[in-house]
């Protein structure tokens, strides 16, 4: 990856954030319009457009309510999914000192610190504002890495916070979750015979199939987009960590130790795993498809870029 300057990368990342905010609702609306188009037919465009316009407020209202609930309660949901506990200062002065020094060096407010009791080597940043920003580390990564390596990992997570990557990821997770729920509901309705006892059951069945196909396509596209954004943010966070620590080799060394030892068994949520500093697809088939279904770029590639001085 050609390094083009951290500030330019940050500006590009913010631009992608704006596109993301617009693209997910637009994808949902495109799916609704596609349903009316194929269900009613291109010969009745006035009826298609009328039904779409009438439906839009209800769709946006439902999506908006879901989004707000998930957006503002994401911190609690993440802690429940990971079992993370507050990292006490008096018992972990090493971590607090490293984090405070890094924050002071760039003039940012120190985030909350949490710990997951696991031998795995991993870490992630979370939160949507200064009150909820947090860095979570596994006990394994704390006990295994030396100070320079751990500083590189913490700096990587702080870079996610500084670049608003954590907020961007929450937005993508919420919208993809909405689409996943829609697909699940439609699939269950089809399997369990939605409209089976009605006279027009065949028509209802065709409508369900059409809705399911369109929703599945929209969901698939949103997942690909989310993964692509996630991969980009890891490169940017690596660059941000090096800017803070002035030590690319330390982060490269940390990633080398993390590689192959990053799986936190107690965390089952794929959305939470996407936030980790390393998250390798379990399926070798998926990981071989040009990285399309990977939330992170190959760790060996990240190490190589760091060792070449970005």
C-alpha positions in Angstrom: 0.0 0.0 0.0 1.4 3.3 -1.0 1.7 5.7 1.9 0.2 9.1 1.0 0.4 11.0 4.3 -1.5 10.4 7.4 -3.6 13.6 7.3 -4.7 12.9 3.7 -5.7 9.4 4.7 -7.7 10.8 7.6 -9.5 13.2 5.2 -10.2 10.3 2.9 -11.5 8.2 5.8 -13.9 11.1 6.9 -15.1 11.3 3.3 -15.8 7.6 3.3 -17.7 8.0 6.6 -20.0 10.5 4.9 -20.6 8.1 2.0 -21.3 5.3 4.5 -23.9 7.4 6.3 -25.7 8.0 3.0 -25.2 4.6 1.4 -26.9 2.3 3.9 -30.2 4.1 4.0 -30.0 4.5 0.2 -29.4 0.7 -0.1 -32.5 0.1 2.0 -34.6 2.5 -0.1 -33.3 1.0 -3.3 -34.4 -2.4 -2.1 -37.9 -1.1 -1.4 -38.2 0.5 -4.8 -36.9 -2.6 -6.5 -39.6 -4.6 -4.8 -42.4 -2.4 -6.0 -40.9 -2.2 -9.5 -40.7 -6.0 -9.9 -44.0 -6.7 -8.0 -46.1 -4.2 -9.9 -44.3 -4.1 -13.2 -42.5 -1.5 -15.4 -45.8 -0.9 -17.2 -47.3 0.8 -14.1 -44.6 3.2 -13.1 -47.1 5.7 -11.6 -48.3 3.0 -9.2 -44.7 1.9 -8.5 -43.7 5.5 -7.6 -46.8 6.2 -5.6 -46.4 3.0 -3.5 -42.7 3.8 -3.0 -43.4 7.4 -1.8 -46.1 6.3 0.6 -43.9 3.6 2.1 -40.7 5.7 2.5 -41.7 7.5 5.7 -42.5 4.2 7.4 -39.3 2.6 6.3 -37.1 5.5 7.3 -39.0 5.8 10.6 -38.5 2.2 11.5 -34.8 2.2 10.5 -34.3 5.4 12.4 -35.7 4.1 15.6 -33.7 0.9 15.4 -30.6 2.8 14.5 -30.9 5.2 17.5 -31.5 2.4 20.0 -28.5 0.3 18.7 -26.3 3.3 18.3 -26.6 4.6 21.8 -26.7 1.3 23.6 -23.8 -0.3 21.6 -21.3 0.2 24.5 -23.3 -1.8 26.9 -24.0 -4.5 24.3 -20.3 -4.8 23.5 -19.4 -5.2 27.2 -22.1 -7.9 27.6 -20.8 -9.7 24.5 -17.2 -9.7 25.6 -17.5 -10.0 29.4 -15.0 -7.1 29.7 -14.4 -5.6 33.1 -12.9 -2.3 34.1 -9.1 -2.3 34.2 -8.3 -1.0 37.7 -5.6 1.7 37.8 -3.9 0.5 41.1 -3.5 -3.0 39.7 -2.4 -2.0 36.1 -0.3 1.2 36.4 1.8 0.0 33.5 -1.2 0.1 31.1 -2.4 3.4 32.5 1.0 5.0 32.2 1.4 3.9 28.6 -2.1 5.1 27.6 -1.8 8.4 29.4 1.5 9.2 27.9 0.2 8.5 24.4 -2.9 10.6 24.9 -0.9 13.5 26.2 1.5 13.3 23.3 -1.4 14.0 20.9 -3.7 16.1 23.2 -6.6 13.7 23.4 -8.8 12.7 26.3 -7.9 9.4 27.8 -10.5 6.7 27.1 -11.8 4.2 29.6 -9.8 1.0 29.9 -11.3 -2.5 30.1 -9.9 -6.0 30.2 -11.1 -9.4 28.9 -9.8 -12.4 30.8 -8.4 -14.5 28.0 -5.0 -16.0 27.0 -5.6 -14.8 23.4 -3.7 -11.8 22.2 -6.1 -9.1 21.1 -7.5 -5.6 21.7 -10.1 -3.2 20.3 -11.4 0.3 20.6 -15.1 1.2 21.0 -17.5 4.1 21.7 -19.3 6.9 19.9 -18.1 10.0 21.9 -15.6 11.1 24.5 -17.8 9.8 27.3 -18.0 6.3 25.9 -14.6 5.9 24.1 -12.8 2.8 25.5 -9.8 0.6 24.8 -10.2 -3.1 25.7 -7.2 -5.4 26.1 -7.1 -9.1 26.7 -5.1 -10.3 29.7 -3.1 -12.4 27.3 -1.8 -9.4 25.3 -1.0 -7.5 28.5 1.1 -10.4 29.9 2.8 -11.3 26.6 3.9 -8.1 25.0 6.8 -5.9 26.2 6.2 -2.2 26.9 7.2 -1.0 23.3 4.9 -3.6 21.7 2.0 -2.9 24.0 2.4 0.8 23.4 2.1 0.2 19.7 -1.1 -1.8 20.2 -2.6 0.8 22.5 -1.6 3.6 20.0 -3.3 1.6 17.2 -6.5 1.6 19.2 -6.2 5.3 20.1 -5.8 6.0 16.4 -9.1 4.3 15.7 -10.7 6.7 18.2 -8.9 9.8 16.9 -9.9 9.0 13.3 -13.5 8.3 14.3 -13.2 4.7 13.0 -15.0 3.3 16.0 -18.1 5.5 15.3 -17.9 4.5 11.6 -17.8 0.8 12.5 -20.8 1.2 14.8 -22.8 2.8 12.0 -22.0 0.0 9.6 -22.7 -2.7 12.1 -26.1 -1.3 13.0 -27.2 -0.9 9.4 -26.0 -4.3 8.3 -27.7 -5.7 11.4 -31.0 -4.2 10.3 -30.7 -5.8 6.9 -29.7 -9.1 8.4 -32.8 -9.0 10.6 -35.0 -8.2 7.6 -33.6 -11.2 5.6 -34.1 -13.5 8.6 -37.7 -12.4 9.1 -38.5 -12.8 5.4 -36.8 -16.2 5.2 -38.7 -17.5 8.3 -42.0 -16.2 6.9 -41.4 -18.1 3.6 -40.3 -21.3 5.4 -43.2 -21.3 7.8 -45.8 -20.6 5.1 -46.6 -16.9 5.2 -50.1 -16.6 3.6 -50.7 -20.3 3.5 -54.3 -20.1 4.7 -55.2 -17.2 2.4 -56.9 -17.5 -0.9 -54.2 -15.5 -2.6 -51.4 -17.6 -1.0 -49.6 -18.1 -4.3 -49.4 -14.3 -4.8 -48.2 -13.8 -1.2 -45.6 -16.6 -1.7 -44.2 -14.9 -4.8 -44.1 -11.5 -3.0 -42.2 -13.1 -0.1 -39.7 -14.7 -2.5 -39.2 -11.4 -4.3 -38.7 -9.5 -1.1 -36.3 -12.2 0.2 -34.2 -12.1 -3.0 -34.0 -8.3 -3.0 -33.2 -8.1 0.7 -30.5 -10.7 0.4 -28.8 -8.9 -2.5 -28.9 -5.6 -0.6 -27.6 -7.3 2.6 -24.8 -8.9 0.6 -23.7 -5.6 -0.9 -23.8 -3.9 2.5 -21.6 -6.6 4.0 -19.0 -6.3 1.3 -19.0 -2.5 1.7 -18.6 -2.9 5.5 -15.7 -5.3 5.1 -13.9 -3.0 2.6 -14.2 -0.1 5.0 -13.0 -2.2 7.9 -9.8 -3.2 6.0 -9.0 0.3 5.1 -9.3 1.6 8.7 -6.7 -1.0 9.9 -4.0 0.4 7.6 -4.9 4.0 8.8 -4.7 3.0 12.4 -1.4 1.3 11.9 -0.1 4.6 10.4 -1.6 6.6 13.2 0.1 4.3 15.8 3.5 4.9 14.2 2.9 8.6 14.2 2.3 8.5 17.9 5.1 6.1 19.0 7.7 6.8 16.3 8.4 3.1 16.4 7.0 1.0 13.5 9.1 -2.0 14.4 7.4 -2.3 17.8 3.9 -2.6 16.3 5.2 -5.0 13.7 6.7 -7.2 16.4 3.4 -7.0 18.3 1.4 -8.1 15.3 3.8 -11.0 14.7 3.1 -12.2 18.2 -0.6 -11.7 17.8 -0.7 -13.6 14.6 -2.1 -17.1 15.2 -2.9 -16.3 18.8 -5.8 -13.8 18.4 -8.9 -15.9 18.7 -10.9 -14.9 21.9 -13.0 -18.1 22.4 -15.6 -16.5 24.7 -16.5 -13.8 22.2 -19.0 -15.2 19.8 -20.2 -12.0 18.1 -18.7 -11.5 14.6 -19.5 -7.8 14.9 -17.4 -7.5 18.0 -14.6 -9.6 16.5 -14.5 -7.2 13.6 -13.4 -4.5 16.0 -10.3 -6.4 17.2 -6.8 -5.5 16.0 -6.7 -8.9 14.3 -9.6 -11.0 13.1 -8.9 -13.8 10.6 -11.8 -15.5 8.8 -12.4 -19.0 10.1 -13.1 -20.3 6.6 -10.0 -20.8 4.5 -12.3 -20.6 1.4 -13.7 -17.2 2.4 -10.2 -15.9 3.2 -9.0 -17.0 -0.3 -11.6 -14.9 -2.2 -9.3 -11.9 -2.7 -9.9 -10.8 0.9 -13.5 -9.7 0.0 -14.9 -11.4 3.1 -12.1 -10.4 5.5 -12.6 -7.6 8.0 -8.9 -7.1 8.2 -6.1 -7.0 5.7 -3.6 -9.9 5.9 -1.5 -9.5 9.0 1.7 -10.4 7.1 1.0 -7.5 4.7 0.5 -5.1 7.6 3.8 -6.3 9.2 5.6 -5.9 5.9 4.4 -2.3 5.5 5.4 -1.5 9.0 8.9 -3.0 8.6 9.4 -1.0 5.4 8.6 2.2 7.4 5.1 2.6 6.0 
